[in-house]
């Protein structure tokens, strides 16, 4: 899995927003852009073409998080 200290330095390449690790899905989520980036063997794939769009329910769950 991705090193949590690395998350302090990673940002969404589309929006520049912070990324949230969703380890159960092996993804990094960005509320600002609404994109989810995959982790490939613990390495973030921060390419727009590799990302998927978050569903409205997934976006809502991020907005509710503290």
C-alpha positions in Angstrom: 0.0 0.0 0.0 1.0 3.6 -0.5 3.1 5.2 2.2 0.8 7.6 4.2 3.5 10.2 4.6 3.7 10.4 0.8 0.1 11.6 0.7 1.2 14.9 2.3 3.0 15.7 -0.9 0.7 14.2 -3.6 -2.1 16.3 -5.1 -4.6 15.7 -7.9 -2.9 16.5 -11.2 -6.2 17.9 -12.6 -7.4 20.2 -9.7 -4.3 20.5 -7.4 -6.6 19.3 -4.6 -5.7 16.9 -1.8 -6.0 13.2 -2.2 -7.7 10.8 0.2 -6.5 7.2 0.4 -9.3 4.7 0.1 -7.3 1.6 0.9 -10.3 -0.8 0.7 -10.7 0.2 -3.0 -7.0 0.7 -3.7 -7.6 4.2 -4.9 -6.8 7.9 -4.2 -9.9 10.1 -4.2 -10.1 13.9 -4.9 -13.3 15.7 -4.0 -12.3 18.8 -5.9 -12.0 17.1 -9.3 -14.3 14.2 -8.5 -11.8 11.7 -9.7 -10.4 8.4 -8.3 -6.9 7.4 -9.2 -5.9 3.7 -9.0 -3.0 2.3 -7.0 -0.9 -0.2 -8.9 1.0 -2.4 -6.5 1.0 0.5 -4.0 2.1 3.1 -6.6 -0.3 5.9 -7.4 -1.2 6.2 -11.1 -1.9 10.0 -11.2 -2.9 10.2 -14.9 -6.2 11.7 -15.9 -6.8 9.0 -18.4 -6.3 6.3 -15.7 -8.8 7.9 -13.3 -12.5 7.2 -13.0 -15.2 9.7 -12.0 -16.5 9.4 -8.5 -20.2 8.7 -8.2 -22.5 11.2 -6.5 -22.7 8.9 -3.5 -18.9 8.7 -3.3 -18.6 12.5 -3.5 -21.2 12.9 -0.8 -19.3 10.5 1.5 -16.2 12.7 1.1 -18.1 15.8 2.0 -19.4 14.2 5.1 -15.9 13.1 6.3 -14.3 15.2 9.0 
